[in-house]
Amino acid sequence: MSVFGAAVAANEGVFGVTIAVLGSVLLLAVGLPLAMFVARQRPSLILERALDPDVHRMLYLSVYAPLLAALVSVIFGVPLALALSRGFPGRTLVASLVDLPLVVPHSAAGIIVLFGFGRGGAFPQLTVLGTVTGMVLAMVFVSAPYAVNSAREAFEAVDDRLEYASRIHGASRFETFRRVTGPLAVRGIVTGGVLAWARSVSEFGAVAIVAYSVRFFYPPAGREVTSQHAPVFIRKAYLTGGLDQSGAVTFLLLLVSTAVFLIIRWLAADTTRTGGIR
């Protein structure tokens, strides 16, 4: 944090000192708890929880289900984002509907999902309560705005003249999107997908309402098992084992989440680096 302050102050003078001081406060608020959390962990307890099959199942579910939710959010969110960036009658109403989950309390989001997709909902044949399907739907509900808004901002930043030039030279709308708009906006699309995944990993309220415990196929066991999403599992560990037990599980979740995040960024690096006209 001192390096950050010195660097900013050196470049910006008095204004930079002000920026550095204010920025350092936020860095301290974020960095201090993380540093203290890591420093106070017991390696023996972390190893014990790392060997626990229950933790393995929880980590698998907490990566797998959010990835499905992020994939759904991107597949269906990108076309919506493109339409919103172009504009149409009622655009403001649709944009407000997309943003609404951001202000809905998390537990209320779970109730809304049950009313929409649970028993008596729009799809009576769909089993939602206590299933991976319900978990993914709850995650999509709370995370889709991040995917849509990130992609929409990326599309809006694309220079209209490039798209116009593509159309003038005979490219169809789809070809223009594939060769011009999509490559130029791909960084925003990837960022939106990553944010949707991260939001899904951290969701507690909606998942706890819709799918507190779920049965799912677990490849290492070759059969169906029962587990909980990470925030639900950690809360349960805190209530039954105290701060040390829940802290060890949280540490493992942070390691796995960071690894997945870095892998996604690495896989997407070549794509985002080549964004542009092809």
PyMOL commands that set and color helices and strands:
alter all, ss='L'
color gray80, all
select helices_A, chain A and resi 2-39+43-50+53-86+91-102+106-117+132-157+160-168+173-202+205-210+230-273
alter helices_A, ss='H'
color red, helices_A
select strands_A, chain A and resi 214-218+223-227
alter strands_A, ss='S'
color yellow, strands_A
deselect
rebuild
show_as cartoon
